[in-house]
Amino acid sequence: MDNKILAGIIAAIIIVGAAAFSFTLNPESPEKSQPFEAEENVFEEKLPSTLEEKDGLIKFSSYDEIKEFLKDNQNQQYDFYPIRRDDGSFREGASIPTMTIPEGPLLSAPDMAVSEESQNAGSDTYPDFSGTNVQVKNVDEPDYIKTDGKYLYIVNQNWLTIVDAYPAENAKVVLKIALDIEQQNLENIFLNGDKLVIFYYGSSQTYGIAQYDFAPYPIYTPQTFSTILDVSDRENPKTVTKYEVGGSYVNSRMIDDIVYLVTNSGVDYTNPILPRIMEGSSLILPDVYRFPNPEPSYTFNTVTAFDVYGKLQTSETFLMGYSNTIYVSEDNLYITYQKNLPYNYYDTMSKDRFFDVVVPLLPKDAQDKIRIIQNDVALDAYAKWIQVSNLLQDTYNTLPKDEKEKLFTQIQTALEEYDARIQSDVSRTVIHKIGLDNGNLKYVANSEVPGYVLNQFSMDESGNRFRIATTSESFSRTGSMSSSNVYVLDENLSQVGSLTEIAPDERIYSARFMGDKLFLVTFKQVDPFFVIDLSADPPKILGALKIPGFSNYLQPYDEDHIIGIGRDTKVNEWGGVQTNGVKISMFDVSDFKNPKETDTVVIGDSSVDSEALYSHKSLLLDKQKDVMSIPIKGEIKAVFGDTKTGSEYVQWNGFFVYGFDNDGFVKKGLISHYSGSNYNSIYMPARSMYIGDTLYTIMDGSIKMNDLSNISNEINAITIASTGGLIPYLDK
């Protein structure tokens, strides 16, 4: 990006100061950020652009161009969808827009393994250990705790704690430091050798002066901060570099030594503030790109890549809809978001459905009179509707009762069909594909599919195919209707296969791709567990199993088995669905046409909770170690059915640990982190991992270490207190 953009910013907003958050390991002598001033030498480094302008990808040349584009878009955003003239005809070219698919490089990715990621430190002194439970092998996901097989690195609130964890008998805290930041929300880190990447979030403050005004006013923009620490000396970590990236944190991934960060920020249509990157004292403004198809609501989405050694690789900003779900393979990043509608869309649709559906079903003379009213240029829209309304009532009053009822039934049926068809067109997920080449970004393509995605596990890449499962919903006067779909797209995101309306009147509760198979769970009253063949043309359902309950999360065990974690249910006496305890199911899928539920475990009642229902990172599952650890929280009576007096008021927080035997579960033991006394109030999400033959469980400030071969044998325990015990550190 050249200095035209900088000049535009200076002209639009007079910067008089900034108060960016700092990150230092010295609470007594915090490093202060210098105010940003628009002077020469602000840009100390210019990142080379790695994106090619192709069909569908347009680079802004200046800040003024961005501002003018947003101004025009703000004026035109209400006209994105079909608008009917008063004479009943559509404007020329009016249609629901579809994304233009550009020609991009043909990237292929190897088949992704979808299992819990185990790592090895590569040292004879370190045993094997488990890493974060990730979706794609070799693509690490951030978490608040990481291990290298010797140490545990934990961030929570504004603390970094390093625990010498192996061997468990001698485990101890070697460092606990309060990081000097005002935000209290450290929760995501990566560990790569001796480099620790820490993310934290907040906002920066600048000042601007409105046009022709005189007094500065504060401007707050969300920021994502990241600091890379060298932790080779665990008692004296050193800061390698720090980044401040414009926008709120969306998600991140690490592939080899490269970290990919996705952030987004809202758009001020009058005086847009572009995302920026602060690297030390250097200010970098990423290039900004747009697409030819308009969005009713724009967001700056920034993708930034840097390595763990402190080198910023690239950063690019895309003007698109608000992104909230991503999928990352070893080769590609897929940014998805649900397509938004302009505020007046439903008003327009009401008018369209009246002329397209209702009027053609009316008696011929009524149709002719309505057309005359609509063509009367002397009447405004309100006056026209008054006459049409009176005409409708007169028409209905002249019809015999049975004919009127028949007409109303025909209209209602036609409207429901119309609504379902239109809502399928407008409720869509937008997909953008960006190639990842060792830190270089290569924009590939974009596309749309009907419906919305549940989470990252609703997407997958295999070879040169991208697969995505969605739920479509339609609404009518009689209620709502859901159905499930799966779409197969090629390397340019062109659709090459689809299977729609998989489970009418049900929505997706969980999905998991394994090779050319998709395992899908939908639910309304029972749990249909589908096995879908994605290699077929078109994709087809191979088998289905209907059982009580539903699975919120599916975890592969081996090529023939998959484990579901969700809720047990039963139909009550009134025909409704009653939710019961946490349900763990083993599915045998060796015969795709005849999947079987070979074993189930139900824990507690409906009040019992497990973080594994909504966070895959809380589950440890390892076939080779013969262990599955699942967190459970609830009152003792609810968890265990204990009838002891007063037990319903005693909380139990801990882990249920299982092994495996043929096609079933074997209970190995319980690990209690809290059972009514000595509760540590600090919140920490539940996690499990193993180092060697020791199972480490972490929950709410406590770490338990138990023998994997004898879970009842607690080897050691550490409490991470909410206050005190801080080790001072000076960032020299």
N, C-alpha and C positions, 0 to 999 in steps of 0.2 A: 504494500500500500504506500502511495507516495505522499508527499507533503501537502497535497490538495486536501486530503481528509483532515490532517492536523489543522490546516488553515481554516477549514470549515468549522471545526470544533471551536477554535478560538473565536471565530466570528459569532457563533451561535450562543456560546456559553462562556462567560467571563469567569475563569477559575481564580478564586481568591484564597483557596486553602483546601487542605484535605486532612482527614484524621483516619488513616488506615490502621487497622489493627496490626500489632507486631507480634512476633513469636520469638521468644528467647528462653533460654534455660536458666536465666538469672532473675528471680523475682525481685531482688533488691535493686538491680540496675537494668531496667528494661530498655531494650533498644527501641528507639523512637523512629518512626517513619518520617521522612522529610516531606513537607508539603509539595504537591505536584504543581509545578508552574510551567506554563506553556512557553518555554524559551528554546533557544537553539540547543542542540545536543541532547534534547530529551530522548530522542531515539539513538541509543548507543549501539543497538544491534538491529538488523533487519533480517527477519526469517525469510528464506526463499520460499516462494509459493510452489507447492507440489501438485496443485490441482490444474487440470487442463479445462479450458472453457469448451464445453461440448454442448450439443443441443440439449436444452433443459437446464444448463448450469450457466448463469450469467453473473459476471463479476462487476460489482460497483466500482466506478473509477474515482469517486470522490465522496466526501461527506455530503455535499450539496445534492448530489444525485440520490443518495439514500434518503435524505430529508424530503426531497421532492417526490420520490416514489411513495413514501409513506403518507405524505399529504394527499397525493392522488388516490391512494388506496383507501384512505379514511373516507374520502368522498364517494368512492365507488363500491365500498364493501357491501352495501345493501343490495347491489344489483348482481350478485354472483349467481343467483338461481333464477329460474324462469319467471318472468314477469309478464302478465297478460295485459294487453291493451284493453281499453273499454269496449272495443268491438269484439272482444273474445279471442283475438289472434295473439300469438306470441311475438315478442320482439325478434328480429332477425338474428339467428345464431344463438338464441337463448337455449341453454341446456345445462344440465348438471355437468360441470367440468370434470375431466379426468386428467390424471397426471401424464405429462409427456415423458415417454421413456427414452432417454438419450442413449446414444451408442457409446458404450464404455469398454474398457479393457475386459477381456474374458478371463476372470479369475476362477480358479478351481481350488477347492479345499479338500483335504483328506477327510475320511469318515471320522466323525467325532465320537470318542468314547464318552459315555455318560455314566460315570461312576464316581464314587468318593475318591478324591485325589490323595494318593499316598506319595510321600516324598522321602528322599534319603539324603542325609547331610553330606554324604560322600566322604565320611571320615570313619576310620576304624574304631574310634573312641565313642562314636555316636551310634545308637541303635536305630532300627527303622522306626518311623513315626508317621502319624497321620496329619494331613494338612486340612485346610478348609474344605468342606464338602462343596464342590463346585459342579457346574453343569457340564462344562467342556474341558476335557483333558488338556493340560498345558496352558490353560487360560485361567489365571488366578483371579479370584474375586476378593474384594476388600472385606475385612472383618475387624473387630475391636481387639482380637487376640490372635497372635501368630506364634509358631514355634519353629526352631531349627533343629529340634531333637535334643537340645541341651538346655536352652533357655526358653522361657515364656515371655513374650512382650505384650503388655496389656495397656490399653488406653481407656479411660473412662472419665467423664466430666472434664477436668483440666489436668489430669495426672497421667504420667507415664510410669509404669511399674515394670521392672525387669526381675524375673524370678529365675534363679538357678534351680532348674526343676529335675535334673537327672544327675545322679541317681535319686530316686524319690526319698530315700531315707535321710538324705542330707539337704533336701530342698529348703531354700530360704530366699527371702527378698534381698537382692543385691543393690537395687537402686529404686528409689521412688522420688520423683521430682514433680513439683507443681509447675506446669508450663505457664509462662506469663502471657496469658491471653484472657480477654474479657469474656469470650464465649465459653460456655460450659457444656460443650457438646462434641468432644472428641469421640469418634466411634468407628473410624475407618482407617486401616493401616495396611501396608504391604511390607513384606520382609523378603529381601533378596540378598543372600549372603550376609554381609555385615552392614548392609544398608537398610534403613527403616524409613519408609515413606509414610508421613502422617498427614491426614486431611482434617481440616476444621473449617468452620463456616461462620460468616458474620456479614458485615456490611462496611462499606467505606463512605465517607462523607466528603462531598465537595460543595462548592457554593456557586450559584449562578445569579445573574441579574436578568429579570424579565425584560423583554424588548421595551425600550423607552421608559423603563423604571430606573430607580437609582439604588435601591437597597438590596444587598445580597440576600438570598434565601438558601437554606440548606437543601442539598440533593443527596438522598441516600440510595445507594445501589448495592444489591447483594454481591457478595464476593465469596469465592472459595479459595482457601489458603492451603498450601501444601509445603511441608518442610521435609527435607531429606537429611537424616542423621546417619553418621558413621558410628556404629555401636560395636566396633571391634574391641574397644575397651568398655565393657559393660558398665563399669562404675563411673566412667567419664566419657559419655557420648559427645560427639562434636557435630555442629551444624555444617552440612556440606553446602546447601543452598536453600533458598526459599522462593516460592512463587505465590503471587496473588493473581488469581484468574477471575475475570469478571463473570458474574452470574451465580446462580444458586447451584449447588451440587446436585447432579442427577444420578450419576453412577461412574464407575471406573473399572478398568481391568488391567492386568499386567501380563504381558507376553514376553518371555525371556527377560531382557533387561529394560524393556520399554513399558512405561505406564501411559495408558490412554484415559483421559479425563473428559467427561461430558458435562457441561454446565449450560444453564439457560437463564435468560433474563427477559423481563417484559420490555415492551416497546413504548416509549413516549412518542406519539405520532407528531407532536409539535416540535420538540427539541430532543430527538433521540440521543441517548448516551450510549456510545458503542462499547462493547466489551473490550477490556484492555488487559494486558498482562504486565505485572510488575515483577521483574527479576532483579533483585537488589535495587539499585537506583535506576535501572533501565526500564523505560516504558515502551511496550510494543503493542501496536494496534493490529490485530489479525485482519487479513483480507476478508471482505464480506461478500457473500454470494446470495443470489436469489434464483427462483425458478419462474417460468413463464405463467404457470397457473396460479391464480390468486388464492389467498387464504383470508377468511373473514376475520381472523385474529392472529397477529404475527408475534413471534418470539425470536430473539437472538439465541441460536443454539451454537455453542462453541465446542469444538473438539480440539483438545490440546494433547500433544505427545511429548514426553520428556523421558530421558533415561535415568536410572538410579544413581548415576555418577554425577549428575548435576548439569547435564546438557539439555537445553530446550531444543527439541527436534523441529516441531512445527505447531502452528495453531491456526485454525480456520473457523470462521463464523458463517452460519447459514441462517438466512431469514426464512423461517418456516413456522409451522404450528408448534404448539407446546409439546415437547417430548417428555415421556414419562417411563417408557419401557424400552430397554435395549437388549439386543442379543449380539454376542461377540464370539466369533470363531477364531482360529489361529490366523486367518487371512482377511476377515471382513468384519466390519462393524455395521449393524443394522439398527437404525434409529426409527422408532415407530411412534405414532401418536394418533389419537382419534380425531377424525375430521370434525371441525366445528362448523356450526351453522350461524348465519347472520341472524340478528335479533328478530328481523321481520319475516323470517322464512315461513313460520307457521301461518302468519296472516296471508302470505302469498299462496301457500299450499291450500288453505281453506277456499280461496277464490278459484284456484285451478280445479280442485276436486268438485266444486259446485258445477262448473261449466263442462268439465270432462265426464263427470259421472251422473250427477243429478239431472241436469237439463235434458240429456238425450233420452232419459227414461220417462219424461213427462209427456202428457198428451201433446199431439202435434200443434194444436192451436196455442197452447201455453208456451211451447218452444218459440213459435213465431213472435208472440208478443214480447217475450223476454229479449229476443234479438233486436226488436225495434227499440225497446227501452235502452239497451246497451249502446245502440248507435246514435242515440239522441245527444248531440254535443252540447245542448243547452243545459243539460242536467249534470250536476257533480255526482261523485260516487255515492255519497250518502243519499241523495234524492233518488238516484237510480235504485238503490237497494230498498227504499221505502216502497216504491212502486212494484218491484219484483216480489217483495214480501206480501204485499196485499194481493198480488196476482196469484201467488201460491195458495194463500188461504182460500181465495175464491174458487180456485181449481179443485182443491181438496173438498170443499163444501158441496160441489156439484157431483162428486163421485159417490156411487153407492158404497156402503160400508165395506163390503167384501172386496171391491175393487181398490178402495183406498188402502186397506190392510195389505193387499197383495202388492200394491205399488210401494208401500213403505218397506215391505220385506225385500223387494227387489233392490231398492235403493240402498238399504242397509247392507245387504250382501255385497253389492258392487262397491260400496265405499270401503268395506273391510278388505276386499281384494286389492283395491287401489292403494289403500294406506299401507298394506303389507309390501306391495311392490315398490312404492315410493320410499318407504323407510329403509328398505334393503339398499336402495341407491344412495341414500344420504348418510346412513350410519355405516361409516367405512373407516378402515385403518390405513393410514398412509405409511409407506415403507420407503426409507432412504438407505441405499447401500453404499458404504464407503470402504474402499480397499485399504488394508493396512500392510505396509511394506517396510518393516523395520523402522517405524516412526514416520514414514512418509505416507501422506493421505492421498488416495486416488478416488475421486468420486466416480461411481460406476453407473447407478441408475436409480429411478424411483418408480413406484407403482402404488396401486390401491387394491384392497380386497374388502368385500362386505363384512360388516360385523366389527367386534372389538376383541382384543386379546386379553386373557386373564392375567398373565405374567410372563416372565422370560421363558418359562418352560413350555409355553404355547408356540415357541419358534425353534427352528433347528436348521442347520445347514449340513448337507451330505453330498459330497462331490460337488457338482456344479448346480445342485438344486437347493432352493430355499423352501422350507415347508412352514406353514403357519396355520394354526387352528383358531377359529373365532366363534363367538356367539353372536347371532343376529337376533334382534328383538323388534317386534312390531306391536303397536298399540291401537286399540279400537275402543268403541264405547262399551264393549262387553268384557274388556280386560286386555291383558298383554299375552303375547305368544313369543316363545324363544325357540331357537333351533341352533344346532351346531354344524360347523362347516370345517373343511380342511382344504387348503389350496397349495398347489405345487407350482413354483415359479422357477424359471431357468436363470442362467447367470446374469441376464439383463432384466430380470424381474418380470418377464413376460409369462403370463399364465399358461402352463402346459398340462394342468390337470386339476380337477376339483371334485369334491364330494360334499354335497350340501344337504341340509335338512336331515342330518344324521339322527337326531333324537328330537322330534317335534315336541314342543311345550316343555323342553328342558334346557338348562344351560350347562356350560362346561364348568366342572369343579376342579379338575386336574388333567394334565396332559404330560406325556413323556414319550419322546422319540428315541427309538433304538434301531439304528440302521435304517432299513426300508420299512419298518413297522412303526405305527403310532398306537400307543395305548391311551385311551381316552375315557374319562369318567364324567358322566353327566348325572343330573339328579333332579327329581321332583318329589317322588315318594319312595322309589327304590334306586339302587345304585347300578345303572347299566355300565358295565365295564366292557369297552369295545376294543377289539383288535382290528386294526385297519392296515391294509397292504397299500403302501405308497408307491410301490414299483409297478403296480397295475396301471393300465391306461383305459379308462380313468381309475383312480383309487377306488378300492372297494372294501367293504366290511367282510372280514374273514370269519369272525366269531364274536359272540356277545354273551355276557353273563349278567343276570339280574339278581341282586342280593340286597338285603336290608342295609341301610346306611350309605355312606359316601366317603370317598377318599379326597382329602384336600391336597395331598402330595403323594407322588409316585416315585419310588427310588429303586433303580435296577439292583438286583442281587447277583444274578448271573444271567447268561443268555437264555435260560429257560424259566426264570422266576423274577417277579417284580413285587415289591412290597408297597402296600398302600397304607397311609396314615390319615385318619379322618374321624368320623363320628358314626356311632351305631344309632340306628333309628328304629322306630316301630310305629305302626298305624294305630292311633287311639280309637276310642269307641265312637267318636264323631266323624271318623274318616280322615282326620288330619294327621300330620306327621309329628311325632314326638322325638326330640333329639335326646340321645342317651350319652354314655361315656365315650372316652377316646378309644377308637377302634384301630387295631393294627391287623392287617390282612396279608396273607401270603397267597399270591396268585401264581399258579403253574400255567405258563403259556407255551409249553413245549409243543402242544398241539394248537396251532393258531385258530383252528376252527372250533375248538372246544376248550376254551380257557376254564380253569377251575380255581375256586377258592379252597386251598388245602388246609388252611389253619387261620384262626382268628383269636385275638385277645382283646377283651373289652375292659378298660380300666375306669372304675368309678362310675359316676352318674353325669348328668348334663352340666353340673357346676364345675367339674374337673377340667383343667385346661392343660394344654401342652404347646410350647412354642414351636414344636415341629409341625403344627397345623398351618403355620403361616411363615415359617422361616426355615428353609432347608439347611441353613448353616448350623442349626441347633441339633441336627441328627448326626450321629456317628454310626456308620454301617460298614463293616469290613468282613468279608467272607473268610479271608485267610486267617484273620485273628479270631474268627468265630465270635464276633461281638456286635451287638446293636444296643446303643444307649439312647434312650428317649427321655426328655425332661417331662416331669409331671408336677402340677401344683393344684392344691385343693385342700379342703378340710378333711381331717383324718377319717371321719365317718363317711364322707363322700368318696374318698379314694379307696378305702379298704372295707367299707361296709361295717365298720366297727360300731358295736352297739353299746360300748362303754359310756356311762353317764357323762354328759358334758363334752364328749369327744367331738361333737359337731362344731364346736367353737374353737377347736385346736387346728391350726394350719400345718400342713406338711408340704414341704418343697424339696424335691430331689429328683432322682433318676431311677427308672426301671431299666435293668440291664438283662438282655437276652442273648442266648446263643441259638444255634440252629441244629436241627436233627431231621434229615431227609427233607420233607416238605412242610416242616413246622417250626415253631419257636420253643425254646427251652429257657425257662426263667433261671437266670444265674444269680440274681440278687437285687437288692435295693441299696441305693446310696442316699442317705438323708442329709440334706444341707440345712434343714430347719424343721423342727418338730415341736414348736410351741415354746421354745426357750432359747436364749442366747442368739436372738435374731440380729443379723447384721443388716442395717437398713439401707446400705448402699445398693443401688440397682445395677446389676450386670446381667445381660442376657445369658441364657443357659447355653453352655457349650461342652462338648466332650471330645477328647482326643486320647490317643495312646502314644507312649514313648516306650519302646521295648515291650516288656510284659506288664507295664503299669497303665492303668486307666486313670486319666486325669479328668475330673468333672469340675466345671466352674459355674457358679450361680450366685448372684447377689453378694459379691464380695468374698466368697469363700472358695477355696480350692481343695478338693479332696483327691487323695491318691490311693487307689485300691489295686490289689493284686488281680490281674485279669483272670488267672486260673482259680481264684478264690475271692469273689467280690466282697464277701463279708470281712476280709482281712484289710483293714485300713492301715496303710503304711505310714501316711503322714497327712497333715492338713495345715493349710495356711489361711489366715484371715487378712484380707486387705481392708484396713479400716478406712472410714470416710474422712477422718481427720488425723493429724499427727503423723509421726514417723517419717517426715519428709527429710530427704537427704539434700542438703544445699549443694548447689552446683554453679560454678561461674563459667560463663561462655567466653573463654579466652581466645 
